[in-house]
Amino acid sequence: MLYINCPHCGMRSQNEFSYGGDASVKRPELNKEVSDEEWDNFVYNRKSLRGKHLELWQHISGCRQWIKVERDTATHAIFRTFKADEEVA
């Protein structure tokens, strides 16, 4: 079982969280014309990353906040967690 350190609530079981996807994916700009190809690439055409990267998780059984988690998808090791609006260096 994974344990995730929520920046708002502290260390919690993964069962309290819901996975939200890759945190590095950028949504197309609002109020801007987006081609079908750009939209398809945003929604469907993504690489399945192996290794260390940032993910979005929501603490659904706690504070309900979205957070960023730096995790290795091969080993499931969690390195750091951040508030959703925090810049990650």
C-alpha positions as CSV (number, residue, x, y, z in Angstrom):
1,M,0.0,0.0,0.0
2,L,1.1,3.5,-0.8
3,Y,1.1,6.3,1.7
4,I,0.8,9.9,0.4
5,N,1.8,12.9,2.4
6,C,-1.0,15.4,1.8
7,P,0.4,18.9,2.2
8,H,-2.9,19.9,3.9
9,C,-3.6,16.9,6.1
10,G,-0.4,14.9,6.6
11,M,0.4,11.3,5.8
12,R,-2.6,9.3,4.6
13,S,-3.3,5.9,2.9
14,Q,-3.6,5.9,-0.9
15,N,-7.2,4.7,-0.4
16,E,-8.1,8.2,0.6
17,F,-7.0,9.6,-2.8
18,S,-8.1,9.4,-6.4
19,Y,-5.6,9.5,-9.2
20,G,-6.0,12.5,-11.6
21,G,-3.4,12.0,-14.3
22,D,-0.1,13.4,-15.5
23,A,0.4,16.9,-13.9
24,S,2.7,18.0,-16.8
25,V,-0.1,17.9,-19.4
26,K,-1.2,21.5,-20.3
27,R,-4.8,22.1,-21.2
28,P,-5.4,24.2,-24.4
29,E,-6.0,27.9,-23.6
30,L,-9.5,29.0,-22.8
31,N,-11.3,31.2,-25.3
32,K,-8.9,30.2,-28.1
33,E,-9.8,28.3,-31.2
34,V,-8.4,24.8,-30.9
35,S,-8.2,22.4,-33.9
36,D,-9.5,18.9,-33.7
37,E,-6.0,17.6,-33.9
38,E,-4.9,19.7,-30.9
39,W,-7.9,18.6,-28.9
40,D,-7.3,14.9,-29.8
41,N,-3.7,15.2,-28.7
42,F,-4.7,16.7,-25.4
43,V,-7.4,14.1,-24.7
44,Y,-6.1,10.9,-26.2
45,N,-2.5,11.0,-27.5
46,R,-0.2,10.9,-24.5
47,K,2.9,8.9,-23.7
48,S,2.7,6.3,-21.0
49,L,5.6,7.5,-18.9
50,R,7.8,5.0,-17.0
51,G,9.9,6.4,-14.2
52,K,9.8,9.6,-12.1
53,H,7.3,12.3,-13.0
54,L,4.5,14.5,-11.5
55,E,1.0,13.3,-11.1
56,L,-2.3,14.9,-9.9
57,W,-4.2,13.3,-7.0
58,Q,-7.3,14.4,-5.2
59,H,-7.7,13.8,-1.4
60,I,-11.3,12.6,-1.8
61,S,-11.7,11.2,1.8
62,G,-10.0,14.1,3.5
63,C,-9.6,17.8,2.6
64,R,-10.8,17.2,-1.0
65,Q,-7.9,19.3,-2.3
66,W,-5.9,18.5,-5.5
67,I,-2.2,17.9,-4.9
68,K,0.9,17.1,-7.0
69,V,2.8,14.0,-6.3
70,E,6.3,13.2,-7.6
71,R,6.2,9.5,-8.0
72,D,8.1,6.7,-9.9
73,T,5.6,4.7,-11.9
74,A,8.0,1.7,-12.1
75,T,8.6,1.3,-8.4
76,H,5.7,3.4,-7.0
77,A,8.1,5.3,-4.8
78,I,6.8,8.7,-3.8
79,F,9.5,11.3,-3.5
80,R,7.7,14.6,-2.7
81,T,4.2,16.1,-2.6
82,F,3.1,19.7,-3.3
83,K,0.0,21.8,-3.2
84,A,-1.6,22.0,-6.6
85,D,-0.7,25.6,-7.1
86,E,2.9,25.2,-6.0
87,E,5.6,25.5,-8.6
88,V,7.9,22.5,-8.7
89,A,11.6,23.1,-9.3
